[in-house]
Amino acid sequence: MLYSNFYNMMPDGTIKQINPFTKTEVWSVPGRSSKPITNAIPADAQKIEKRNEDDYCSFCRTRYHETPPEKSRLVYQDGSYRLLSNLFPSSYRDTVPIFRRVPNLFEIVTIDYWRKNYDFKLSESKRRWKEAFLNDPSGLEHVINVLNYKLRVSGKSDEEIDKISMEEKFLLGDAFFGGGHELIIADKHYQDGAEWDSQLYSSGMMSPDEHFQYFKFTIEAMKDIIANNRYVRYISIFQNWLQQAGASFDHLHKQLVALDEWGSRIEMQIKELKDNPNAFNDFGANFASMKNLLIAENEYAIAYVGIGHRYPTIEIYSKSTHSRPNEHTDEELKGMSDLVHSCHVAMGNQISCNEEWYYTPMDAVNKMPWHIFIRWRINTPAGFEGGTGIYINPLRPVELRDKMVPRLYKARDEKLIFNLRIAEECRVSPNPLKYYYS
């Protein structure tokens, strides 16, 4: 492969990169590297006001009624995980969820989008749930209160809200029962024993098994959205961590957004496969092996530093023949989850980042592997990038690798992560991604 077309080191140490799939041009210049990864308390951290239960934002444990009706929750009872669905508000406090699934109050793709463009209607199961929920006194009160809040922050006066009929409000409430923009919310706001506001609960604070359940719960939501909206062609799944990465709350959560198209990035990657079905090995795993950019792997997934990204990016790929998250076996899903979790553990909780999921769309013929990018939002593109189309990434790929690898070894020694091979322990076998086999 002519890797020099995509990756070149200049005599001064500058690395010029072009992403093989998006064709984004990136330079990594010596001397612009960011500060070391640390979990130390920052100088500007503030002491937390101690409370008996989490009550720090609208996603917290004591404020369940500030989010739209809960679609499901995962609880741990009597030594096993249980999925509880379609709860009424009167029973919200009966169990303590590890994760909750709720509609996003302010949708990116709204219920009106689906109604007006496709004549979308609630499925029979969602219609029955809505009817039962509104017939329950606690449910009716909850829906009206949340809708009134949404209307108020959208600019409606109290007088205007009072003039909206219950029938109109019930129609607006369809978004809470059959909409396609959802949140998966973790229970904790801060890590156990936290004293400072920087000690937030992040993905890396979970145990490997809790993180696996986080992934599995998210994928259950994905399957439910697909089953109840036949017009969905793709679901964007992502996690914004901290405000610099676009998070509205510093409370751990994932988002799912149903779409009626793939999006340009997915289209570009699928197009690449038409010319070269093995592209994700050729320009991904094989390339990373040859350039010593591997970070870690296990039997089911591999992680390495990506090239040609505007932000420092870790790429984690499933090795499975299955190309969609909802098709993976539990073992394959656990392997993928473990590797993503290991990267979050090594990063710590103070790096703003986006976790982005990519996979083969439901209606695609050409298959690409399920992969997850973790982008470090530690730099801000400015005038130079806008004027030239060349982006400056403050970390050279080898520097990102060298930040992660020692911390992975340390995390493994401390038994925070398990069952992975790190850096030089990785097998450098060609074509480890098997997505095109079936």
N, C-alpha and C positions, 0 to 999 in steps of 0.2 A: 504494500500500500504506500502511496505517496503522501506520507504523513507530513512532509515538509510543506505541503500545500495548506496545512491547517495550523502548524505549530513550529515556530522558529525562534531560537534564542540568538539575539544579536551579541556582538562582542562586548558591549557594555553591560550585558545582563538583562536587557529588556526582552520580554517574551511577547512576540506577536502571535495572536491566535485568531482563528476563524472557526466559529462553531460549525461542524459538518452538517448540521440539520437546519439551523436557522440562518446561517451565513452571517451572523453578527460578528463584527470585527472588534477585537479587544486587545489592548496593550497592557501589560503588567510591567511597570517601570520600577527598577531598584530604588529603595529608599522611601517608598510610599507605604510600606507594610504597616498594618495596624498594631495596636498594643497587644500584649500577650493575653491569652484566655485566662480569666480569673473568676473565682466565685467570692472574692473578698468583698466586704461591705464597702461600697463607694463612699467617698467623703461627703457627698450630698444626700446620702440616705437619711430618711426620717424614721423616728421611732414609731412603731405601730401602736395605735390605741387598742389595748387588749379588750376583747369581747368574748362572751361565753360561747357564742356561735358565730360562724362567718356572717358578716353583715357589712361588707365593704363595697359591693356593687350589685347591680340588678341580677347577676348570675349566681349570687351567693345563696346559701342554704336557708336563711331566714326570709328570703325575698322571692320565693317561687311564684308568687302571684303577680310579679312584675313582668314575667315573660308570658307569651301566648300559651294556650293549652298544651300540656305536655303529652307528646305522642307515645313515648315509652321511657322507661328507665331501667338501668341494670343495677341490681342489688346483690349483696353477698349475704346469704342466710344459710345457717346450718351446714357450713362447709362447702357450699356450691354457689355458683352464679345463677341468678334468675332474672329473666326478662319479664317486666310488667308493662302492659300496654293499656292505653285508653283509660287512664285513671281520672277520677273526678277530683277537683280541688280539695274537697273535704277529706280526701285520703292522702294528700301530698305529704303530710307529716307522719304518716304511719310507718314509713320506711325511710332509710337513709340511702339515697342512690350513690353509686360510684360515678355513674354518668347519666345524664338526662338528654333526651332528644326533644327539641322544641322548634317551632317555626321561627324564622327570623322576622322580627316585627317590621323591619324595613327591607323588603325584598329587593334584590337586584333585578330578577326577572319576575314580574308580578303575576298574580292570579288573573288580572285583567289581560295581560299579554296572551295567556293561553286561551282565555275566553273569547277575546275579540279576534284573534288570528286563527283559531282552530275550533271555535265553538265548543271549547272544553267544558265538561261538566264533572262534578264529583262522581267518583266511582260509587257503586252501591254500598260497599263496606264503609267508605268515608262518609257518605250521606247518612247512613244509619248511626255512625258514631257522633256526627254533628247533632243529629236530632236528639239522641240520648243525652248528650252533654248539655244542650240548651234546655232540656226538660228537667235537668237537675238544678235545684236552686243555687248551689254553690258554683256550678258551671256557668249558668246564665249570668250571674253577678260578675264572675271572672272575665268572661268574654266582653261584656259591656264596659267594664272598667278599663280593660286593656285597649279596646277600640277607642274609647273616649280619650285616653292618654295619647294614642297615636294621632288622632285627629287634632288634638290640641297642639302637639309639637309640630304638626304639619301646617299650622297657621290658622286653624279654625278657632273662632271665639266660642265661649260657652253658649252664647245665644244661638250661634249657627249649629253647634252640635245638638242642642236641644230640639232643633227643627228637623233633624234627620230621623226618619221613621225607624221603628224597630225592624221592619222588613228590609230597609236599605242596610241597616247595620248587620243583620243576619247575612245578607249577601256579601258584605265586606268581610264577614267572618269566615267565608269559604277559604280564605288564605290560611287560616289557622288549622284547617282540617285536610285540605287537599292541595295546598301550595307546594312548590318545588324548591324553596330555599329554606334550608334547615340548619340548626346548630346542634352539635354534640358537645355538651358542657360538662367539664370535670367538676367534681363536688367541691374540692378545696380551692381557696383563693391563695392562701399562703402555705408554705411548707410547714410541717409539724415543728413546733417550738420556735417559730419565727419571731424575731424581735424588731426587725427593720423592714421597711417597705420594699426593699430590693430582694427580699427572700421569698419571692413568688413561687408558687407551685407550678412546675413545668413538666413537660413530657419526660425529661430525664430524672425527675423525682419519683416516678412510678417504679414499681418492680417490673421485671420482664413480663410476668404474667398479667399484671394490670394493664400494661401497654398492649399486650396481645388482645385483651378484652376491649380496649379502646378501639383498636383496629376492627375487631369483629363486630362491635356494636355499630360502628360507622358504616360498615359494609351491609349490615342488616337494614339500615336506613336507606342506603343506595338501592337495595333490592325492592324495598317497599315503594319508593318513589317510581321506579320503573314499572312495577306491577299496577300502579294506579294512574298512570298518565301515558297513554299509548303514543303520544307525540314526542316523547323524550328520545333524543338520539345520543345524548352524552350528558354526564353529570360531572361538573367541575368540583373536585374535592381539594380543600386546602386548609391550612392552619396559619394564621397570622399571629406571630408572637411578639408582643410589645408594640408600642405605638408607632415606632419608626417603621415597622413592618405592616402597618395598616390596621392594627387591632383597635377596636373601639373601647374594649375593656381589657385591663391587664389580668384577665381571668382566663385560664386555659380553655380553649374550645376549638373545634373544627367546624368547617362550613361545607355544605353541599348545595350546589346550585344546578338545577335541571335546565338543559338547553335543547333547542331544536336544531342545532348544528354543532359541528365539531370545534370550531374555532380555528384560526389561521395556523397556530403552532402545530396542532394535531394534524391538520391537512398537509403541512409541509413534511412532517415526519412520515406520514403514510405515503406521500408521493415518493419520498426517497426509497421506500421499500419496493415500489414498482420496478425501479431500475436495479436495485440490489437488495434482495430479501434478507441478506446477512448483514445489512448496514449497521445494526446495533452492536454486533460483534466487531465488525471491521473498524468502525469509527468510535466505538465505545470501549468495551471490555478489552479487546485485543490491543487497541491503541494505548489504553491506560497501563496495561501490563508491560508493553514495550518501553514506555516512557517512565516506568516506576512511579505511577500515580495511584497505585492501589492503596486503599486504606485498610480494608478488612473484608472478610467473606465468611460464610458458613455454607452448609450443604445446599441451601435454597436461595441464597442471594449474595450479591457482591456489591461493594461500595468503593468508589474511587472519586478522585477530583475531576470535575468536568472542565472543559476548556471552552473559550469563547463565550463566557457569561459576563454580563454587566456587573454582577456581584459574585464574590467568592461562593462557589457552589459545590456541594457534595451530591453525587448522584448514586442512588441505590437501585439496583436492578434485580428483579426476580429472575431466577434461572429456570423457572417452570416452563413446561410446554403450554400451560394455560396463560392466556394473554390479558385476562380481565380479573380484577380483585375478587369479584363474586364467583369466579370459577375455581379459585384456588382451594386445595384441600386445607384442612386445619394445620397440617404439618408445614405445608408451603407458606401459608399465611403466618404461622408462628415464626418461621425462619426470616421472612421479610420484616415482620414486626421487630424481631430481636435486633436486626442490624440497624434499622432506623432508630430504635430505642438506644442502642449503644452509641450512635453518633450524638444523640441528644444528651446522654450522660456525659460524654467527653466534652461537649461544648459548654455545659453548664447552663444556667438560667438567665444570664445577663447579656447574651447576644441576640439582638433583634433578628428574626429570621422568618422566612416563609417556607412552609412545607407544602409542596405541590405534588399532586398525584397525576400521572399520565398512564393511559392504558388504551387498548384497542376499542374504538367505539362499537356500540351494539350492532350497527349496520355496516361495518367496514369488512371488506373482503381480505385485504392485506393485513397481516397481523404484526403488531409490535409488542414488545414485552411491557408488562406493568413495571413502571419505574417511578421513583419519588425523588424529587430534588429538594435539598435543604439549602436555601439561599440566605447568606449572611447579609443583612441589610446594614452594612457598616460604612457605606459610602453613598454620596449623593451625586448623580450625574448632573453636569452643569453645562455652561455655554460651549466649552470645547467639544463635548460629545454631540451636542445638538448641531453644531456648525460643521462637524467633520464626519459624523456617523461612526467615529472611532471612540470606543468606550474605554475608560481607564479603570481597571480593576486593581485595587491597592495591594492585592496578594497575588504573587506568582503561584501557579499551581503547586510547585514543590514546597512553597512556604505554607500553604494551607495543609498539605499532607504532613509536614513536619510539626505543625501545631497540633494536629489531631492524634497522630500515632502515639506519642509518649503518654497522652492522657488516656488513650484506650488501654494501653498496657497497665497504667496505674489503676484504672477502673476495674480491670480484670483481676488484678492482684487483690483489690479490696472486695472482690466477689460481688460487685454491683452489676456486672455483665458476665455472660457465660457463652460457651460453645461458639467461639469464633476464632478465626485465624487472622492475625494482624500483620500488615505490611509484608515483610520478607517471608512470613510463614505462609502467605497465600500461594495457592497452586497457580502457576502461570501456564495453564492449559488453554490452548486456542478454543475459541467459540464456546465459552461456558454458558451462554444464554441459549436456551432450547425452544424459544417461543415459536419457531417456524416448523417444528417437527410434526405437529398434528394438523 
